[in-house]
Amino acid sequence: MEEEERFDLGHTVKKIFVIGIAAGLIFIGFIALMTLIGIVIAIPLLKKAYRMMTSNGDESCAHEKHKIKCPICKAKAKFYGDKIE
């Protein structure tokens, strides 16, 4: 006496739903991990850039027309009002 296999649509849909939710959570976790790594890399770089832009250093800048303070006065662009040289 052989039993027939029956296809259970409800059970298959549940499995597909669970697999979809798991894949979505893994994808969201991956994006969160990449964002965290990006933030960890960006914070020291932003701190360094801020220090470079705002520090007076040992040598002071004699040009008062700069909008951005340069640490050693080796700016490639000087700002005079609306003109850039």
GIJO-V788321 format. One record per residue. N is the residue number from 1. SS is DSSP state (alpha for helix, beta for strand, coil for the rest). Layout:
((N,SS) (N,SS))
//
This chain:
((1,coil) (2,coil) (3,coil) (4,coil) (5,coil) (6,coil) (7,coil) (8,coil) (9,alpha) (10,alpha) (11,alpha) (12,alpha) (13,alpha) (14,alpha) (15,alpha) (16,alpha) (17,alpha) (18,alpha) (19,alpha) (20,alpha) (21,alpha) (22,alpha) (23,alpha) (24,alpha) (25,alpha) (26,alpha) (27,alpha) (28,alpha) (29,alpha) (30,alpha) (31,alpha) (32,alpha) (33,alpha) (34,alpha) (35,alpha) (36,alpha) (37,alpha) (38,alpha) (39,alpha) (40,alpha) (41,alpha) (42,alpha) (43,alpha) (44,alpha) (45,alpha) (46,alpha) (47,alpha) (48,alpha) (49,alpha) (50,alpha) (51,alpha) (52,alpha) (53,alpha) (54,alpha) (55,coil) (56,coil) (57,coil) (58,coil) (59,coil) (60,coil) (61,coil) (62,coil) (63,coil) (64,coil) (65,coil) (66,coil) (67,coil) (68,coil) (69,coil) (70,coil) (71,coil) (72,coil) (73,coil) (74,coil) (75,coil) (76,coil) (77,coil) (78,coil) (79,beta) (80,beta) (81,coil) (82,coil) (83,beta) (84,beta) (85,coil))
//
